Amino acid sequence: MLVTDPRQEIKAFASAMLQWPARLMFPPVCAGCRRQVSQPGTLCGACWPKLTFLEQPWCAVMGTPFSHDMGEGFLSADAIANPPPFKRARAAVSYSGVARQMVQGLKYRDRTDLAPWMARWMLRAGSELLPDAEVVVPVPLHWRRLFSRRFNQSAELARAVAMLSGKRFEPSAVRRVKVTKQQVGLARGERHDNVRGAFRVPSEAEIQVSGRHVLLVDDVYTTGATVSAVTKALKRAGAAEVDVLTFARVIPGDFQPGEAATI
């Protein structure tokens, strides 16, 4: 016969009662379509099948999925032809369907409440990166864009990742020192040119990353231009290694005509 601790039952009941007023005033809604759901941070039955999680087997460096197992440590053609400055990159989901709606909700519609739930999926995708990570750093916004947007979506994700994993969060370790054009509509080479020299680790922040293994967090990995530029800045400041963790990743076929401007 199972014996339960009445104190735990009372504590759980009290916690549930305290949550009821908030649940009544602000009922939980689907993270994709905003239909009412039973628990915060969940997807409704219609949205769940539209979410594509990235699973192994994948490229050991880039994290891009393979259609079948190519063997341990196998690298994609992109990783061989264009070795990135970071050590590894991982993403939780494909940037399509509901994932695109969630990113847009966080980024453009002030849905910062989504960040902790998105971060939970990121932790699953980055499980092999987290043991090495000593500090979590977000891709920064330029202060002008931060002023107009009021928050940095990458910092919200990085904060949640750090809190859930117990890692140090250093939101000011890297600064965006150059106003760049939107990456939307730029070709791969143009994206790299656009962010070249755009990031710098301030001298007073070098102690936060020097000699450490950095987990760099962003919302979407497209061509890798932005995270590569930030990685180079971190390495110039003495970072030992840099891994990249994003919520979503653009996979060939993710975009329909006219959708490229949604990142």
C-alpha positions as CSV (number, residue, x, y, z in Angstrom):
1,M,0.0,0.0,0.0
2,L,1.4,3.4,-1.0
3,V,1.7,5.9,1.9
4,T,1.7,9.5,0.8
5,D,3.0,12.4,2.9
6,P,0.0,14.6,3.8
7,R,2.2,17.6,4.0
8,Q,3.1,17.3,0.4
9,E,-0.5,16.9,-0.6
10,I,-1.5,20.0,1.4
11,K,1.4,21.9,-0.2
12,A,0.3,20.9,-3.7
13,F,-3.3,21.8,-3.0
14,A,-2.3,25.2,-1.7
15,S,-0.1,25.9,-4.7
16,A,-3.0,24.9,-7.0
17,M,-5.4,27.2,-5.2
18,L,-2.9,30.1,-5.4
19,Q,-2.7,29.6,-9.2
20,W,-6.5,29.6,-9.8
21,P,-7.0,33.4,-9.8
22,A,-4.3,33.9,-12.4
23,R,-5.6,30.9,-14.4
24,L,-9.1,32.4,-14.4
25,M,-8.0,35.9,-15.4
26,F,-5.3,34.8,-17.8
27,P,-6.2,31.3,-19.1
28,P,-3.3,29.4,-20.7
29,V,-3.4,29.5,-24.5
30,C,-1.7,27.4,-27.2
31,A,1.9,28.6,-27.9
32,G,1.1,28.5,-31.6
33,C,-2.4,29.6,-32.4
34,R,-3.5,31.0,-28.9
35,R,-6.5,28.6,-28.5
36,Q,-7.2,27.9,-24.9
37,V,-5.3,24.8,-23.5
38,S,-5.2,23.1,-20.2
39,Q,-1.5,23.9,-19.3
40,P,0.7,26.9,-20.0
41,G,3.4,26.5,-22.6
42,T,1.7,23.6,-24.4
43,L,0.4,23.2,-27.9
44,C,-3.2,22.4,-28.9
45,G,-4.0,19.2,-30.8
46,A,-4.1,21.0,-34.1
47,C,-0.7,22.7,-33.7
48,W,1.4,19.9,-32.2
49,P,1.6,17.9,-35.5
50,K,2.9,21.0,-37.2
51,L,6.0,21.2,-35.0
52,T,9.1,19.4,-36.5
53,F,11.7,18.5,-33.8
54,L,15.2,18.0,-35.1
55,E,16.5,14.5,-34.1
56,Q,19.6,12.5,-34.6
57,P,21.2,11.3,-36.8
58,W,22.7,14.8,-37.6
59,C,26.0,16.4,-38.5
60,A,28.3,16.3,-35.5
61,V,29.3,19.9,-36.1
62,M,26.4,21.7,-37.7
63,G,23.5,19.7,-36.2
64,T,21.8,19.4,-39.6
65,P,19.7,16.2,-39.7
66,F,20.5,13.3,-42.0
67,S,17.9,11.2,-43.7
68,H,19.6,8.1,-42.3
69,D,22.5,7.2,-40.0
70,M,25.8,8.0,-41.6
71,G,27.9,6.8,-38.7
72,E,29.3,8.4,-35.6
73,G,31.1,11.7,-36.2
74,F,30.0,12.0,-39.8
75,L,30.1,15.6,-41.1
76,S,27.8,17.3,-43.6
77,A,29.1,18.8,-46.9
78,D,28.7,22.3,-45.5
79,A,30.8,21.5,-42.4
80,I,33.6,20.2,-44.5
81,A,33.5,22.9,-47.2
82,N,32.9,25.8,-44.8
83,P,34.2,24.9,-41.3
84,P,32.6,27.2,-38.8
85,P,34.5,29.1,-36.1
86,F,32.3,27.5,-33.4
87,K,32.7,23.9,-32.2
88,R,29.1,22.7,-32.5
89,A,25.6,24.0,-33.4
90,R,22.3,22.5,-32.3
91,A,18.7,23.6,-32.7
92,A,15.4,22.2,-31.2
93,V,13.0,22.5,-34.2
94,S,12.8,23.2,-37.9
95,Y,11.9,26.8,-38.6
96,S,8.5,26.0,-40.2
97,G,4.8,25.9,-39.2
98,V,4.2,26.5,-35.5
99,A,7.9,27.1,-34.8
100,R,7.9,30.1,-37.1
101,Q,4.7,31.4,-35.3
102,M,6.4,31.0,-31.9
103,V,9.6,32.8,-33.0
104,Q,7.5,35.7,-34.5
105,G,5.3,35.8,-31.4
106,L,8.4,36.1,-29.1
107,K,10.3,38.5,-31.4
108,Y,7.6,40.8,-32.7
109,R,4.5,40.4,-30.5
110,D,6.1,40.6,-27.0
111,R,5.3,37.0,-26.2
112,T,8.2,36.7,-23.7
113,D,6.1,34.2,-21.8
114,L,7.0,31.7,-24.5
115,A,10.8,31.9,-23.8
116,P,10.9,29.4,-20.8
117,W,8.9,26.8,-22.8
118,M,11.0,27.2,-25.9
119,A,14.1,26.9,-23.7
120,R,13.0,23.5,-22.4
121,W,13.0,22.2,-26.0
122,M,16.4,23.8,-26.5
123,L,17.8,22.0,-23.5
124,R,16.7,18.7,-25.0
125,A,18.4,19.5,-28.3
126,G,21.6,20.8,-26.6
127,S,22.0,18.0,-24.1
128,E,25.4,17.2,-25.4
129,L,26.5,20.8,-25.3
130,L,25.4,21.7,-21.7
131,P,28.0,19.6,-19.8
132,D,30.8,21.6,-21.4
133,A,29.1,25.0,-21.0
134,E,30.5,27.4,-18.4
135,V,28.6,30.5,-19.3
136,V,25.5,31.3,-21.4
137,V,25.7,34.4,-23.7
138,P,23.0,35.7,-26.0
139,V,23.5,37.2,-29.4
140,P,23.1,41.0,-28.7
141,L,21.0,43.6,-30.3
142,H,22.3,47.0,-31.1
143,W,21.2,49.5,-28.5
144,R,19.1,51.4,-31.0
145,R,17.1,48.3,-32.0
146,L,16.9,47.2,-28.4
147,F,15.4,50.6,-27.5
148,S,12.7,50.3,-30.2
149,R,12.0,46.6,-29.5
150,R,12.3,47.0,-25.7
151,F,13.8,43.5,-25.2
152,N,16.2,41.1,-26.9
153,Q,14.5,37.8,-27.8
154,S,17.8,36.0,-27.8
155,A,18.5,37.2,-24.3
156,E,15.1,36.0,-23.1
157,L,15.9,32.5,-24.4
158,A,19.4,32.6,-23.0
159,R,18.2,33.7,-19.6
160,A,15.7,30.8,-19.5
161,V,18.4,28.3,-20.7
162,A,20.8,29.4,-18.0
163,M,18.2,29.3,-15.3
164,L,16.9,25.8,-16.2
165,S,20.5,24.4,-16.6
166,G,22.1,26.1,-13.7
167,K,24.7,27.9,-15.8
168,R,26.0,31.4,-15.5
169,F,24.1,34.0,-17.6
170,E,26.2,36.9,-19.0
171,P,23.9,39.1,-21.1
172,S,26.4,41.9,-21.5
173,A,29.5,39.8,-22.5
174,V,29.2,40.8,-26.1
175,R,28.1,44.1,-27.7
176,R,26.8,44.8,-31.1
177,V,28.9,47.9,-32.0
178,K,27.8,48.4,-35.6
179,V,24.3,49.1,-36.8
180,T,23.7,46.4,-39.4
181,K,21.0,46.0,-42.1
182,Q,18.3,43.4,-41.5
183,Q,19.6,40.0,-42.7
184,V,16.2,39.5,-44.4
185,G,16.6,39.1,-48.2
186,L,20.4,39.0,-48.1
187,A,22.4,36.2,-49.8
188,R,24.7,34.0,-47.8
189,G,27.8,36.1,-48.6
190,E,26.0,39.3,-48.1
191,R,24.9,38.2,-44.6
192,H,28.5,37.5,-43.6
193,D,29.6,40.9,-45.0
194,N,26.8,42.6,-43.2
195,V,27.8,41.4,-39.7
196,R,31.6,41.4,-40.2
197,G,33.1,43.5,-37.3
198,A,29.7,44.1,-35.8
199,F,30.4,42.5,-32.4
200,R,32.9,43.1,-29.7
201,V,33.6,41.9,-26.2
202,P,34.2,45.0,-24.0
203,S,37.5,44.9,-22.2
204,E,35.7,44.9,-18.8
205,A,33.7,41.8,-19.9
206,E,36.7,39.8,-21.1
207,I,37.0,38.2,-17.7
208,Q,33.5,36.7,-18.2
209,V,34.5,34.6,-21.2
210,S,38.3,34.3,-21.2
211,G,39.4,30.7,-20.9
212,R,35.8,29.6,-20.7
213,H,33.5,27.4,-22.8
214,V,30.7,29.6,-24.0
215,L,27.2,28.5,-25.0
216,L,26.0,31.1,-27.5
217,V,22.2,31.4,-27.7
218,D,20.0,32.8,-30.6
219,D,16.5,32.4,-31.7
220,V,17.0,31.1,-35.3
221,Y,20.0,29.7,-37.2
222,T,19.7,30.6,-40.9
223,T,23.1,30.7,-42.6
224,G,25.2,30.9,-39.4
225,A,26.6,34.4,-40.4
226,T,25.5,36.1,-37.1
227,V,26.6,33.4,-34.7
228,S,29.9,33.0,-36.6
229,A,30.6,36.7,-36.2
230,V,29.8,36.6,-32.5
231,T,31.9,33.5,-32.1
232,K,34.9,35.3,-33.6
233,A,34.5,38.2,-31.2
234,L,34.3,35.8,-28.3
235,K,37.5,34.0,-29.4
236,R,39.3,37.2,-29.8
237,A,38.5,37.9,-26.2
238,G,40.0,34.6,-25.2
239,A,37.0,32.2,-25.1
240,A,38.3,28.6,-25.1
241,E,35.4,27.2,-27.2
242,V,32.0,28.3,-28.4
243,D,28.9,26.1,-29.0
244,V,25.7,27.5,-30.5
245,L,22.2,26.6,-29.4
246,T,19.1,28.0,-31.1
247,F,15.4,27.4,-30.8
248,A,14.9,26.9,-34.6
249,R,17.0,26.2,-37.7
250,V,16.2,26.9,-41.3
251,I,16.3,23.6,-43.2
252,P,16.1,23.5,-47.0
253,G,12.4,23.4,-47.9
254,D,11.3,25.4,-44.7
255,F,10.2,28.4,-46.7
256,Q,7.3,28.8,-49.0
257,P,7.3,31.6,-51.7
258,G,7.1,35.0,-50.0
259,E,8.0,33.7,-46.5
260,A,11.7,34.5,-46.5
261,A,11.0,37.9,-45.0
262,T,9.6,36.4,-41.8
263,I,13.0,35.8,-40.0
